[in-house]
C-alpha cells in the first residue's frame, strides 16, 4: 500500500494551486516554482495521463491553422518549437514532413506553396531548413510507393517531433519539484471552498488511502485550472457554506476526439513523415515514423462523453487504415497489422455548430472574475507545442493579481533536466564504460528517452548488475528503467511505468507478455509484494481493455490475457 503524509501540506499556505498535471499544468508549476511562488500541483491520475499522452507527438507550428488566418498562433507555435529544440534536444528533434499534392483534393498546389512560403516567413528566426517544392517527376523518384494518380507534386518542410511526449511533461514536473513545488499524483480535488468572491481552500482525496486533506491559499493566492477536458467538471466542484455552488453556468470545453493507430513498418512505408489529405473527405492526417514503428492519425470528431474512458472506435481504425492504403497502395494494411491504438479529447473551446477541424487551437486564459470568483483562471485549449508559453502567461498573471512586480520568466532559456546533445562527451564516455555490459543500441535508446539522466539509470546497474538485463530480447529497454521509474520518477502503477515512463505498453502485444518480467523486478527491487503485483497486473489489463485494445476480435487478445487468470 502507498502511504503519503499530507499533514505538512495541510499546514502550508500556497501562493499558487494548480489543478491538473498534464503538460500545461506541469509548465505552469515549473515556471511558478522557478520564479519563487509557493506552488502545489494536484493531479487526479498520473502525470500526463490525459490529453498530453494522446497526441500525434509533434512540436509544430500548425501549418493548417494558416487556412483559418490564425497567424499569431502559428507564429507563437513556431517560436516555442525553437525554444524546445534548444532546451530539450534529447526529447524534441527536427522532423522532415512531406506533403503529396493531388489535383483532385481540397488544397491545390498553389495554396500549399503559398502556405509553405508564409510558414517560412513566420519562422524567420528558425534554425531548421526552409521548405522546398517538388515537381511530380522528382516526387515520384523520391517516393515511388505513393499513389501517383492525379499527383501534382509535393512539398517538404521541417517541424519537430517529441517521441516521448509523456516524458516532456514529466521533466517539467520533476523540474518543478526540484525548484520547491509540491506535486501530487493520484489525488482528486473534491471541493473548491469559497468565501465571498474567492476560493480559499480545496478538499482533496488520496486515491490510494481515501484520506481527505485540505489545501489552503491566502488572501492573494490564485487557483489555476489546467484540467484539460475536465475543466468544466472542476468548475462544478464549487462550495459555499458547505452547499454546492458551481462556478459559472456556461460550458467552457467543447472537446473533439482524436484517435491514432500504431503499426509496424510496412511495404512502401516512407522514410520521412507524410502529411496527407484523406482521399474520402480531404481531412489532413499524419503517417509518422515513431519509436521503430509508424504512428497514423488523427481523427477529429465532436465528443460529448466522459474523457475518463474512451478508445479508438472500429470505424476510426478502419478509416485510418483505408486512407493509408489509398495513399500507399502496396501497404495493404489491415486490422491484423494494428499494434496499438489510443484516443484522447482535445480540450477546445465550446463552439456549437462549428466543424471540429475549424475550432480554434488558440489557448484562452478564462478569468472567472466575470462569474464571481476573482482568483480562479481556467485554461481552455492549449497545445503540446505551446505549453511553456501558457506557463509564462499564467505565472505573469498570478504576480499581477498579487500586486507584485513580475520577475523575468526563466523557462525560455533554462534547459529541462535531461538536456544533453549527442555530441556531449558524456555520451561517448558512457558508451566506452558500459559497452561490455550493455549494448550501444540500448545506451543510445536510453539517451533518447532520459537524456543526461541516463547516467543515473546506468548507475543502478553498477551496484545491481542484474538491472542491466534487457526486459525482453526484442526491445532495447533494461530492468533498471523499471526501478528508476518507481524510485525517481513518481511512478506508482504498472500503467505508469509501461505507458508513460516508457513505451513498453505500445510494443509487443500491448505489453501483456512483459508483465511477468516487470512484476518480478518490482518484487525484487521495489518492495512490491504478491498482492500488489496481482492487483497492478489486473489494473493494467483492465486499462488496456478499456482504453487501448480495439473492440474487434482480430487481435486475438484472449491468448495474451490468459496467463493472468
C-alpha positions in Angstrom: 0.0 0.0 0.0 1.2 3.5 -0.9 1.1 5.8 2.2 1.7 9.5 1.9 1.8 12.0 4.8 -0.4 15.0 4.0 0.0 16.7 7.4 2.7 19.1 6.2 0.6 20.1 3.2 -2.4 21.0 5.4 -0.1 23.2 7.5 1.2 25.1 4.4 -0.3 28.1 2.8 0.3 28.3 -1.0 0.6 31.2 -3.4 -0.5 29.1 -6.3 -2.6 26.0 -6.6 -2.6 24.2 -9.9 -5.3 21.6 -10.7 -4.3 19.2 -13.5 -1.0 17.6 -14.1 -0.8 17.4 -17.9 1.9 19.3 -19.8 0.2 22.7 -19.3 -0.2 22.3 -15.6 3.3 21.0 -15.4 4.6 24.0 -17.3 2.7 26.4 -15.0 4.0 24.7 -11.9 7.6 24.7 -13.1 7.5 28.4 -14.1 5.9 29.4 -10.8 8.3 27.4 -8.7 11.3 28.8 -10.6 10.1 32.3 -10.0 9.7 31.7 -6.3 6.0 31.1 -5.8 4.9 28.6 -3.2 3.3 26.2 -5.5 1.3 22.9 -5.3 0.1 20.9 -8.3 -2.7 18.3 -7.9 -3.4 15.6 -10.5 -6.2 13.0 -10.1 -4.4 10.3 -12.0 -0.8 10.0 -13.2 1.0 13.0 -14.7 0.3 13.3 -18.5 -2.4 10.6 -18.3 -4.9 12.6 -20.3 -4.6 14.7 -23.5 -0.9 15.1 -23.1 -0.4 11.4 -23.6 -2.6 11.0 -26.7 -1.4 13.5 -29.3 0.4 12.9 -32.6 3.6 13.8 -30.7 4.5 16.7 -32.9 6.1 20.0 -31.9 4.8 22.1 -34.8 3.6 25.5 -35.9 0.3 24.2 -37.2 0.6 24.6 -40.9 -3.2 24.1 -41.5 -4.0 26.9 -39.0 -2.9 29.3 -41.7 -6.2 28.4 -43.6 -8.1 29.9 -40.7 -5.9 33.0 -40.6 -4.6 32.2 -37.1 -1.2 33.8 -37.9 -0.4 34.8 -34.2 -1.0 31.1 -33.1 1.3 29.8 -35.9 4.0 32.4 -35.0 3.8 31.6 -31.3 4.0 27.9 -32.0 7.0 28.2 -34.3 8.7 30.3 -31.7 8.0 27.7 -29.0 9.2 25.0 -31.3 12.6 26.7 -31.5 12.8 27.0 -27.7 12.1 23.3 -27.2 14.6 22.3 -29.8 17.2 24.3 -27.8 16.1 23.4 -24.2 15.1 19.8 -24.7 17.1 18.5 -27.6 17.1 15.0 -26.1 13.3 14.8 -26.4 12.4 17.2 -29.2 14.1 16.7 -32.6 13.7 18.1 -36.1 11.3 16.1 -38.3 11.1 16.2 -42.1 7.5 16.2 -43.3 6.4 15.6 -46.9 3.1 16.6 -48.4 1.8 14.8 -51.5 -0.3 17.3 -53.5 -3.1 16.0 -55.7 -5.1 17.8 -58.4 -8.5 16.5 -57.1 -8.0 17.2 -53.4 -9.2 20.3 -51.4 -5.9 22.1 -51.3 -4.3 22.8 -54.7 -0.6 23.1 -55.4 -0.6 26.9 -55.3 -2.3 27.0 -51.9 0.3 24.6 -50.4 3.1 26.6 -52.0 1.7 29.8 -50.5 1.4 28.2 -47.1 5.0 27.0 -47.3 6.2 30.5 -48.0 4.2 32.0 -45.2 5.3 29.3 -42.8 8.9 30.2 -43.6 8.2 33.9 -43.1 6.5 33.3 -39.8 9.6 31.3 -38.6 12.2 33.7 -40.0 14.4 33.1 -36.9 14.3 29.3 -37.2 17.3 27.0 -37.1 15.6 24.4 -39.3 15.9 24.4 -43.1 13.4 26.2 -45.3 10.8 24.3 -47.4 11.2 23.0 -50.9 8.6 22.2 -53.6 8.9 19.0 -55.6 7.6 18.7 -59.2 5.7 15.4 -59.9 8.7 13.6 -61.6 11.0 14.4 -58.7 8.4 13.5 -56.1 7.8 10.1 -57.7 11.5 9.4 -57.8 11.8 10.1 -54.1 8.5 8.4 -53.1 7.8 5.6 -55.7 5.3 3.9 -53.4 3.0 6.9 -53.1 -0.2 6.8 -55.2 0.7 8.6 -58.5 -2.9 9.0 -59.7 -3.6 12.8 -60.1 -0.3 13.7 -58.4 0.6 17.4 -58.9 3.9 17.3 -57.0 4.7 17.8 -53.3 6.2 19.9 -50.6 8.7 19.2 -47.9 9.4 21.2 -44.7 10.7 20.7 -41.2 8.9 20.7 -37.8 9.7 18.9 -34.6 8.8 15.5 -33.0 8.6 14.6 -29.4 8.7 10.8 -29.5 8.1 10.5 -25.7 5.6 13.3 -25.1 4.8 11.9 -21.6 8.4 12.4 -20.6 8.3 16.0 -21.7 5.5 16.5 -19.2 7.4 14.5 -16.6 10.6 16.5 -16.9 8.6 19.7 -16.2 7.1 18.0 -13.2 10.5 16.9 -11.9 11.9 20.3 -12.6 9.0 22.0 -10.7 9.6 19.6 -7.8 13.3 20.3 -7.7 12.5 24.1 -7.6 10.4 23.6 -4.5 6.9 22.8 -5.8 4.8 20.1 -4.2 3.5 17.8 -6.9 0.8 15.2 -6.2 -0.5 12.5 -8.5 -3.4 10.2 -7.7 -5.1 13.0 -5.6 -8.5 14.1 -6.6 -9.9 17.6 -5.8 -13.4 17.0 -4.4 -14.5 20.6 -3.4 -13.5 24.2 -4.1 -14.4 26.1 -0.9 -15.5 29.8 -1.5 -15.8 32.7 0.8 -17.2 35.7 -0.9 -15.6 36.0 -4.3 -12.6 33.9 -3.6 -11.6 30.2 -3.4 -10.0 29.8 0.0 -9.2 26.1 0.1 -9.6 22.8 -1.6 -10.7 19.5 -0.2 -8.7 16.6 -1.8 -8.8 12.9 -1.5 -5.8 10.5 -1.9 -6.7 7.7 -4.4 -4.7 5.1 -2.5 -6.0 5.5 1.1 -9.2 7.6 0.6 -7.7 10.0 3.1 -9.1 13.5 2.8 -7.0 16.6 3.4 -7.1 20.4 2.8 -5.0 22.6 0.6 -5.1 26.3 1.6 -4.4 29.5 0.0 -4.0 33.0 1.4 -5.9 36.2 0.7 -3.9 36.8 -2.5 -3.4 33.2 -3.7 -4.5 32.0 -7.1 -6.0 28.8 -8.4 -5.2 27.7 -11.9 -7.5 25.1 -13.6 -5.5 23.2 -16.2 -7.6 20.1 -16.1 -8.0 19.9 -19.9 -11.2 18.0 -20.9 -12.2 18.1 -17.2 -12.1 21.9 -16.8 -15.9 22.1 -16.6 -16.0 19.3 -14.1 -13.6 21.2 -11.8 -15.8 24.3 -12.0 -18.7 22.2 -10.8 -16.9 21.4 -7.5 -17.6 24.9 -6.0 -18.9 25.0 -2.4 -20.2 28.0 -0.4 -21.1 27.4 3.3 -20.9 23.6 2.6 -23.5 24.0 -0.1 -22.9 23.2 -3.7 -22.3 26.4 -5.7 -20.9 25.6 -9.2 -18.6 28.3 -10.7 -20.3 29.6 -13.8 -23.2 28.3 -15.8 -21.7 28.3 -19.3 -19.9 25.3 -20.8 -16.3 26.1 -21.4 -15.0 23.0 -23.2 -16.3 21.6 -26.5 -13.8 18.8 -26.9 -13.1 16.8 -30.0 -11.9 13.2 -30.1 -8.7 12.3 -31.9 -7.6 8.7 -32.4 -4.4 7.1 -33.6 -3.2 3.7 -34.6 0.4 2.3 -34.3 1.6 -0.3 -36.9 4.9 -2.0 -37.6 7.0 -0.9 -40.7 5.0 -1.9 -43.8 5.6 -2.2 -47.6 6.1 1.3 -49.0 6.5 2.9 -45.6 8.1 6.3 -46.1 11.5 7.3 -44.5 10.1 10.7 -43.8 6.7 11.7 -42.2 3.8 12.2 -44.5 1.2 14.9 -44.0 -1.6 13.8 -46.3 -5.2 14.6 -47.2 -7.6 11.8 -46.8 -9.0 10.7 -50.2 -12.5 10.2 -48.9 -13.1 13.6 -47.1 -10.0 15.7 -47.6 -9.1 15.8 -43.8 -5.4 16.1 -43.1 -3.7 13.3 -41.2 -0.1 12.1 -40.5 1.9 8.9 -41.2 4.9 9.4 -38.9 7.9 7.1 -38.2 7.8 6.7 -34.4 9.8 4.6 -32.0 10.7 1.9 -34.6 7.1 1.8 -35.7 4.6 4.1 -37.5 2.1 6.4 -35.9 -1.0 7.1 -38.0 -3.6 9.7 -37.1 -5.5 11.6 -36.2 -9.3 11.6 -36.5 -11.4 14.7 -35.4 -14.9 14.1 -34.1 -17.1 16.0 -31.8 -17.1 14.4 -28.4 -19.7 14.6 -25.6 -19.0 11.6 -23.4 -16.7 11.2 -20.4 -13.0 11.6 -21.1 -12.1 9.2 -18.3 -12.7 6.2 -20.5 -12.5 6.3 -24.3 -10.8 4.3 -27.0 -10.5 4.4 -30.8 -13.7 3.2 -32.4 -13.6 0.4 -35.0 -14.7 2.9 -37.7 -11.9 5.3 -36.8 -9.4 2.5 -37.0 -10.8 1.4 -40.4 -10.7 4.9 -41.6 -7.0 5.4 -40.8 -6.1 2.0 -42.4 -8.2 2.7 -45.5 -6.8 6.2 -46.1 -3.2 5.0 -45.5 -3.8 2.3 -48.1 -5.2 4.9 -50.5 -2.0 7.0 -50.3 0.4 4.0 -50.2 -1.4 1.2 -52.3 1.1 -1.6 -51.6 0.9 -1.0 -47.8 -2.2 -3.3 -47.7 -2.7 -2.6 -44.0 -5.5 -4.5 -42.2 -6.8 -4.7 -38.7 -4.3 -7.5 -38.0 -1.5 -5.0 -38.5 -2.6 -2.7 -35.7 -0.2 -3.0 -32.8 -1.7 -0.3 -30.6 -4.5 2.3 -30.6 -5.1 5.3 -28.5 -7.6 8.1 -28.3 -7.9 11.4 -26.5 -10.0 14.5 -26.2 -8.8 17.9 -27.3 -9.9 20.5 -24.7 -11.1 23.0 -27.3 -13.4 26.0 -26.7 -17.1 25.2 -26.8 -18.2 26.2 -30.3 -21.6 24.9 -31.1 -22.3 24.4 -34.8 -18.6 24.6 -35.9 -16.9 21.8 -37.7 -14.4 20.1 -35.4 -11.4 20.9 -37.6 -12.3 24.6 -37.8 -12.4 25.2 -34.0 -9.6 27.4 -32.9 -6.5 25.8 -31.4 -5.5 29.0 -29.7 -5.4 28.8 -25.9 -7.6 31.0 -23.8 -7.0 32.1 -20.2 -10.5 32.3 -18.9 -10.8 34.7 -15.9 -13.7 33.6 -13.7 -14.0 37.1 -12.2 -16.9 37.7 -14.5 -18.5 34.6 -12.8 -18.0 35.9 -9.3 -14.7 34.2 -8.5 -11.7 36.5 -8.6 -8.8 34.1 -8.0 -9.6 31.3 -10.5 -8.3 31.1 -14.0 -9.1 28.2 -16.3 -7.1 27.2 -19.4 -9.3 26.5 -22.4 -7.4 24.8 -25.2 -3.7 24.6 -25.3 -1.3 22.7 -27.5 1.6 20.4 -26.6 3.9 22.8 -28.5 2.9 25.9 -26.6 2.7 24.6 -23.0 5.7 26.8 -22.0 4.1 29.9 -23.2 0.9 29.1 -21.3 3.0 28.7 -18.2 4.7 32.1 -18.7 1.3 33.9 -19.3 -0.3 32.2 -16.3 2.5 33.0 -13.9 2.8 36.6 -15.1 -1.0 36.9 -14.4 -0.5 35.5 -10.9 2.1 38.1 -10.0 0.0 40.9 -11.4 -3.1 39.7 -9.4 -1.0 39.5 -6.2 0.2 43.1 -6.8 3.8 42.1 -7.1 6.4 43.0 -9.7 6.6 40.4 -12.4 10.1 38.8 -12.4 11.6 37.6 -15.7 10.4 34.2 -16.9 13.3 31.7 -16.7 11.9 28.9 -18.8 12.7 30.4 -22.2 16.4 29.6 -21.7 16.5 27.2 -18.8 17.1 23.6 -20.1 14.9 20.8 -19.0 16.6 18.3 -16.5 17.7 15.8 -19.1 19.0 18.3 -21.6 22.0 16.9 -23.5 23.3 16.9 -27.1 24.6 13.7 -28.9 28.0 15.4 -29.2 28.3 15.8 -25.4 31.5 13.9 -24.3 29.5 12.1 -21.6 27.7 10.1 -24.3 31.0 8.7 -25.7 32.3 8.1 -22.1 29.2 6.0 -21.3 29.4 4.0 -24.5 33.0 3.2 -23.7 32.5 2.5 -20.0 29.4 0.2 -20.4 30.0 -1.4 -23.8 31.0 -4.8 -22.2 27.7 -5.0 -20.3 25.1 -3.0 -22.2 24.6 -2.8 -26.0 25.2 0.5 -27.8 21.7 0.3 -29.1 20.3 0.3 -25.5 22.6 3.1 -24.4 21.5 5.3 -27.4 17.9 4.4 -26.7 18.3 5.5 -23.0 19.9 8.8 -24.1 16.9 9.4 -26.4 14.5 8.9 -23.6 16.3 10.2 -20.5 19.0 12.5 -21.8 21.6 13.2 -19.2 19.6 11.2 -16.6 20.8 8.1 -18.5 23.9 8.2 -16.2 21.7 7.8 -13.2 19.9 4.8 -14.7 23.2 3.1 -15.6 24.5 3.9 -12.1 21.8 1.5 -10.8 23.5 -1.3 -12.8 26.8 -0.7 -11.1 25.5 -2.0 -7.7 22.9 -4.4 -9.1 24.3 -5.9 -12.4 21.0 -7.8 -13.0 19.3 -4.5 -13.7 21.4 -4.2 -16.9 19.4 -7.2 -18.3 17.0 -6.5 -21.2 13.3 -6.7 -20.2 12.8 -8.6 -23.4 15.2 -9.5 -26.2 13.0 -7.7 -28.8 13.4 -4.3 -27.2 16.4 -2.1 -26.1 14.8 -1.4 -22.6 16.5 -2.7 -19.5 15.3 -3.6 -16.0 17.0 -0.5 -14.5 14.3 1.7 -16.1 11.6 0.0 -14.1 13.3 0.6 -10.8 14.2 4.1 -11.8 10.6 4.9 -12.7 9.5 3.9 -9.2 12.4 5.4 -7.2 13.0 8.7 -9.0 10.0 9.4 -11.4 6.9 9.2 -9.2 5.5 6.0 -10.9 3.1 4.1 -8.8 1.4 1.6 -11.1 2.3 -0.7 -14.0 0.4 1.6 -16.3 2.6 4.5 -15.1 5.7 2.5 -15.8 4.8 0.8 -19.1 2.7 3.5 -20.7 4.1 6.9 -19.5 7.6 6.4 -18.2 8.5 4.1 -21.0 6.7 2.9 -24.2 6.7 -0.8 -23.3 2.9 -0.9 -23.4 2.9 0.2 -27.1 5.2 -2.7 -28.2 4.8 -6.4 -28.2 1.2 -7.5 -27.6 0.2 -4.3 -25.7 2.9 -5.2 -23.2 0.9 -8.1 -21.8 3.8 -10.6 -22.3 6.2 -8.3 -20.4 4.2 -8.3 -17.2 5.9 -11.3 -15.5 9.4 -9.7 -16.1 8.2 -6.4 -14.7 6.5 -7.7 -11.6 9.5 -9.9 -10.8 11.7 -6.9 -11.0 9.4 -4.7 -8.9 9.0 -7.5 -6.3 12.8 -7.9 -6.0 13.9 -4.2 -6.1 10.9 -2.0 -5.2 9.2 -3.9 -2.4 6.1 -4.9 -4.2 4.5 -8.0 -2.6 2.5 -10.6 -4.3 -0.8 -8.9 -3.5 0.5 -5.6 -5.0 1.8 -7.4 -8.1 -1.5 -9.2 -8.7 -3.5 -6.0 -8.1 -1.4 -4.0 -10.5 -1.5 -6.7 -13.1 -5.3 -6.7 -13.0 -5.4 -2.9 -13.1 -3.1 -2.9 -16.2 -5.2 -5.4 -18.1 -8.3 -3.5 -17.3 -6.7 -0.3 -18.5 -5.7 -1.8 -21.8 -9.1 -3.4 -22.4 -10.9 -0.1 -21.6 -8.6 2.4 -23.4 -6.3 0.7 -25.9 -7.5 -2.7 -27.2 -9.8 -2.4 -30.2 -13.3 -3.8 -29.9 -12.9 -6.1 -32.9 -11.6 -9.5 -32.1 -8.9 -9.9 -34.8 -6.1 -9.2 -32.4 -6.8 -12.4 -30.5 -6.1 -10.9 -27.1 -7.6 -13.8 -25.2 -4.4 -15.7 -25.5 -2.4 -12.7 -24.4 -4.5 -12.3 -21.3 -4.9 -15.9 -20.3 -1.7 -16.0 -18.1 -3.4 -13.7 -15.6 -6.2 -16.0 -14.7 
